[in-house]
Amino acid sequence: MARARHASTVLNSATTFASIDEAVVGCTLVVGTSGKREVGEKTLYRHFLYPWDMVQRVQEQGGRLALVFGEEGKGLSTEQLDECDFLVTLPTWEGYPIANLSHAVHALLYEIHRNRVLHQLGEDPGLPQVVPLENILDPSVRQALVLAIEQFASASSTGEERKRSVELTLRRTLLKGGPSSDEATRLIGALVEATTALEFASGDAGWKKDHRRRLR
């Protein structure tokens, strides 16, 4: 309970059973977990899936899933694994393939939740679109960014070849970074302000002669 932090309600509502059979009543699939893997194509007892394959199977079949984990330090016995419909294992190092129980639970639940986010983000009340899956640059914003870059380069006090070099470098560097529409809008604002300053100072002979060309 001390380690549960804010999940004490989960522990308080947990139900215990005397056997796996009793615990999985009402489940469509019973998935066992183990790091004790057999090697080879003709394995008799332990045909494993990786977590992402397991999630795909579960998604296709639907229903209620039971994940069965063994106790810390021992794992599930062969007899207990035989009670499961299929088995899943983590892609751990073969030199020490066993994971701590808490780590194994976390890894599998993360994979299940990741799948939910990919397919239900914005549709499930518990999965609001706080962080969008895709940060797409709006075409009109991209066009504005390109124009801002062109105008900034054109306002610089260098020769035409240098201006073109600056324009291409900025355009390719910024767009290659894949900015979101919001990020691109902020860049446009900064470029427009810098261009305005350059245009304002362009008629100042002293500035043309003495303006700084290197970082301080």
N, C-alpha and C positions, 0 to 999 in steps of 0.2 A: 504493500500500500504506500510505503514511503517513497518508492521509486516511481509510482504511477503519476505523480504530479497532479495534473488536472483531469486525469482519466479514471479517477476513483469510481465514478458512476459505472464505468465499463466493468470494473472488477466486482462491484456490488451486484450487478445484474447478471454476472456470469453463472452458467449452470454447469454442474459436474455430472459425469456419467461413469458408469462402471466399465464400459467397453466402447470400442470404436463403433461397433454395430449400433449401439444405443444412441451414440452421439450424432451419427450421420443420417438418422431417420428423416426423410423428407428432402434429402439432397439428391440432385441429379447426377453429380459427379463427385467422386471421392479421390483426391489427389494426395499421394504420399510423397514425402520429401526425404532425401538421403544424399550423403556425399560419398557413400560406399559404392562406387561404380564398378561394374564389370566392363572389361575391355574386349572388343572384338565384335564381329558382325552377328554371331550366333549366340548372343547372351540369352540365358534361359529365364532368369527371374527379373532382371532389372533393365527394362527398356526405358531409358530416360528421355525426357524432353527438357529443353531449356525453358526458363520462365516465360520468354516472349512467345514461344511456340504453345505453351500451356494456355496463355491468355487468348491466343487466337482460337484454339480448340474450344475453350469455354465460351467465347463470344459467338462462335458459330452454332454451338449446341444450345446455349441459353440455360435457364433453370438456376438452381441453387448449388453453389460450390462449397465443398468441404476441403480445407487444407489441413493435412495431418502432419504434425511435427513431433519428433521424438524428444525425450527429456535431455537436458543439457549433459553433455559428456558421453551419452550412450546412443542417442538417436533411436530410430525405430528398428525393431527386430525384424527378421525375415518373415515371421508369422504375421506381424502387424502390416508389413508392406504387402503381403499377399491379400490383405483385406481391402486394398486400394485399387481403384480402376486403372490408374496409370501413375507413373512416377515422374517427379521433376527434380532436377539437380541444378545447383549454381555452377557457373563456369569458373570454379576455383582452381588453384594450382594443384597439379597432381601430386606434388611432393607432400602436401598437407591439405587434402580436399575438404576437410570438415570445417564448417562455419559455426560460430557461436549461435545459439538458439535465437537470441534477439536479432542478430545480424541476418540470419536466414529469414525470419519473419518479416523484417523490414524490407529486404530485397524483393521478396515475392509480393508483398502488399504494394510496394512502390510500382512494380511492373503492372499490377492490376489497375492501380489508380492512374498511372500514365496512360493506359489504354482508354480509361474513362474520359480523361481530359482530352485526348485526341479526337474522340468520337462524340462527346457530349458537352463540350465547353460552350457555355452560353445557353444551353438547353436545360441542363439540370440546375435546380435552385441552389444546390451546394457547390456548383462550379461556375460562378459568374466570370465574365470575360474581363477580369482584372488585368491579366497579362495576355494580350492577343497572341494566337499561335503564329500569325504571320504579320510582319511589319512591312507592308507593301508601300512603295513609293508611288503616290498618285501621279499619273502622267502629266497633269497640268502643273503640279508642284515641281516635277523634274524639269519641265520646260522652263519654268521660272528660274530654277537654280542654274541651268545652263546659261540663260540670258544674263543673270547676275554675275556669273563667272566671266562671260564675254565682256561685259561693261567694266568690270574691275580691271581685267587685263588691259583693256583699251585705254583706261585712264592712267595707267602707270607711265612713268617718265622714261621708259627704256625704248629701244628701237623696235621696229615692227617685228623682226624675227624673234626678239626676246619676248615681246608681248604674246605672240602666238605660242611660244614655248610655255609661258606661264599659264595661258588659257588651257592648253591641252593637258598639262600636268595637273592642274587643279581639277579639271573636269574628270579625268580618268581616275585620279586618286580618290576624290570624294564619292563618285558614283560606284567605284569598285568596292568601296566600304559598305555599300548597301544601306544608306541612311533611310530611316522611316520618314514619312511625310512631315512629322513634327520636327525631327532633327534637321531635315532639309530646309524647313521654313526658318528655323533659327539661323542657319548658315546664310540664307538669303538676306536676312536682316543685317547680319554682320558685314556681308559683302557690299550691300547697298550703302551702309554707313561709311565704310572705308572708301568706296568709290566717290561718294559725295565729298569726303574730305580731300581726296586727291584732286577732284575737279576744282574745288575751292582754292587749293594751294597752287594749282597749275599756272596761274598768272603771276605768282610771286617769284621774281628772279632770284632773290636771296635763298628762298626755300629750294628752288631748282638746283642751285649751286651747292648748298650746304646740307640738304636733308640726309638723314641717317640711312645708310645702306646695309648696316650689319646690326646684329643683336648687341645690346649692351650687357 
